[in-house]
Amino acid sequence: MIRLTVNGVEHTLDVEGDTPLLWVVRDVLGLKGSKFGCGAGLCGACTMHLNGQPIRTCIMPLSAVAGQNITTIEGLSPANASVQQLTPVQQAWLELNVPQCGYCQSGQIMAATALLASNPNPSDADIDNAMSGNICRCGTYPRIRSAIHKAAGMMSAGSHPQAARNGELFSEVTLPQAANSEELSHG
Amino acid sequence: MDKSLNSGLSRRSFLKASALSSGGLLLSVALPGCAAIGMKNQGMVSAGEWQSNAWLRIDTDNRITFILDRVEMGQGTYTGLVTLLAEELEVDPALVQVEFAGVGSAYDNPLYKLQITGGSTSVASSFKRIRLAGASAREMLKQAAAQVWALDNTSSLHCDNGQVIHSSGKTLSYGELASIAATFSVPEDTALKSPDEYRYIGKYNKRLDAQQKVTGQAVYGIDVELPGMLYAVISRAPAFGGTVKTLDSSAAKAASGVVDVFQLQAAGRSGVAVVARSYWQARKAQQLLQIKWQTPEVAPSSDAIFAQYARDLDNEDGEQVRDDGDFSAAAEQAASTLSAEYQLPYLAHATLEPQNCVVKADADGMEVWAPTQSASMARVAAGKHSRYSLDDIVIHTTWIGGGFGRRILQDYVAECAVIADRLQQPVKLIWNREEDTAHDWYRPASLHRLQATIGADGKASGWQHRIAHPKVFEWFVGDAAPAQYPFMPKFMFPMLASAGKLGEGILAPKDSSGYEGANDVPYALDNIDVRFIHSEPGVPVGYWRSVGFSHNGFVTESFIDELAHQQKQDPLNFRLELLARHPRAQSLLRRVAQLADWGRPLPGCHQGVAIHKSFNTWVAQIADVQVEGKTFSVKRVVCAVDCGQAVNPDMIRAQMEGGINFALTAALYGNITLKDGAVQQSNFHDYALLRMPEAPQIVVDIADNQYDPTGVGEPGVPPLAPAVANALFAATGQRLRRLPLQLA
């Protein structure tokens, strides 16, 4: 049995310890927002936060994160959130129509959220550096760059109601149903 | 009001109104006469209720539902087509709910007679059809209001925000009127709004699918989950056409969670499937397989393929696809000539969502969930590879994590159909990145020889372009031909496929994938000779974003640049002079030159220009490129596009940005190589994609006009590589005639 806290909910999992965290979160906990792209830590589509730091979950064995806190894209804002309930990063993404196919965007948003938590006013070079591990095959890079600047502006202006908790868990009450069950096993 | 509709759109035969069983209005596309066969999948779900071919549903509770007959893979079709409907229906596009269509001949792309999303055709082919559906519904709702209010006609009525409004100010909502409207037949002379009446077309700048994509809620194919679902992975023969020589699966079968291990043959490929209770268990067991592969007799390596192309160019005249003037005479009379050979590699699509499929098969039939660009071809693939007839197969289309042409081919559906048919349980097949890279349907490699003639007066007099390239259509026809004739019994499919090969003019447009963008070279030279030399190396090929234009755009726009320099002319002015017959192209070139400040590059940079027309859209680009030693970086790309009436300007900008970065990946890195019939690249470390630090600043300008809309998903790609290569020539004097671009 391996214990893990995902989006504020603690789980006790009967899953082989070498299973990458990505597949545990997707297929055992049912949170499908984090994506499989390369299986080798090369594209960033699977990015989640481990104690607030972005990690590549497609190569992270479950046993290596036992007992720790994981945040996924579903943990940033409530399920079926209104636009106002989204984080500054998500709102900036929305306002600038960043996604195309959208498949990489959960990972991009998790990486950008972690960047802004540690560097509230990043330069273009900071952004290039922090985001270079996340591939977007549709080529939305110019908009990602603009959206990160925009989110930084929203947060520093302090006017954004979600600004204070960007990058942190929104609340534990409104999590998706699938994540609430205590004991989940996966053959 | 614009009454000039395409003659092909007879309204009487096109739309059909009916009542929903729950009350409300349903507008469907009337089926052509012969399509009464195969009704179960084409709409006659229950007693007289047309469903799967419906386009528009208005429920009594004011819900407006649009059934999207194109797939959304990032290109913005979802937003584009809803905008067209909402414009005529007079509702906010954000209020229209969207469902993805199943299989139905009503959803066929009128250009291909196939239910397919490709060729940058969605908005172009739907521009009038969908507006007409919206306008017809609007007029029927007005008629319904006139009946309720006992008016003689609808002249005192107008529609706004989902309501019919009388000049007195009283209103009725669409939901209140839908059931009455459903009793009318579709009016025959519905006028469409004129451009000066547009509220959304050309103005609507929201992306309707953005919110579910920034919250992780959009369900892609790989996210589909069914109760009791198993997970499958497949080891495939590394060399194309390879087979299993020996297999020892005992260790894999004994591994934790494994349900089944077996050999399979699907979509022309041999492999071994491992099915387990979880994905990771299947992957771990796959490592335990002991397989020896039989390499096929023909197992080419890259060098041999280009040698074959060169041989065929040496020996074959090929098919002449453009013949202006008399090139041979021009060559005989030439004072000098300019010759060059260009070479382009195979390219993988590398959609970020790897190929995957979910299939449920049982006594009731087969259901398929697939991120596919063609629901009808997915159904053929599933039918060909299972016991089920097409009428017993239902296709569910999902969000798609990148298409770029990869998902026009249905091999992953075929594979999953084989597995689910055998197990009679729900199965999800997931390819990993290595498999996705090694078993794609690649953008064909090609070899080009060009010759320009210079007359005694020193001016360019002739242009010859000879192309060695396979026929993409022959790799695609197996599923495409039967999808055009779904009522044919399955045993006829191979015959249809071979008929498609023999008589492609009957079943599909002529295969122009080798020479499109070359035979229509736009420059006004008196003698032009373009030839297609069919050369088939036996490597699976497919449609890759911008298809033939992707290589011919690079070749023609590089060689015209060579010619400009040979003529000691400014490359931009040289093009302008030779484009006298294409005023839209000329004005686009002038516009891009103005925006990029042609002749005054960014500090430390050099500029290159290119213009290319693909999918009826002209795109001109100027790249500012900085060279440092043997490396270079693209600092800025200015892009001007003329795609006719802009429906969603921001979606067009996004497609140009995306097309430029997609093309820059190919220009910098893209190179699939083969050794002994197998692809040598595997993942993003050796098949690199563009990343944030290499992404240039991009400026997009959209020509303002009201011609019918043309494609935007692909046309941003072709001009980029030649613009960069032309800038590198300006910077270094090196003419790079191969992709990816590498300075000496």
Interface residues (C-beta under 8 A of the other chain):
Chain A: E16 D18 T19 P20 W23 R26 D27 G30 L31 K32 G33 S34 K35 F36 G37 C38 G39 A40 L42 C43 A45 T72 I73 E74 L76 S77 A79 A81 V83 L86 Q90 W93 L94 N97 V98 P99 Q100 C101 G102 Y103 C104 Q105 S106 I109 I127 D128 N129 M131 S132 G133 N134 I135 C136 R137 C138 G139 T140 Y141 P142 R143 I144 R145 H186 G187
Chain B: M73 G74 Q75 G76 N205 K206 R207 D209 A210 Q211 Q212 K213 V214 T215 G216 Q217 A218 V219 Y220 I222 D223 E225 S256 G257 R277 S278 Y279 W280 Q281 K284 A350 T351 L352 E353 P354 W399 I400 G401 G402 G403 F404 I430 N432 R433 E434 D650 M651 A654 E657 G658 G659 I660 N661 F662 L664 T665 N683 F684 H685 L689 L690 R691 M692 P693 A695 Q697 I698
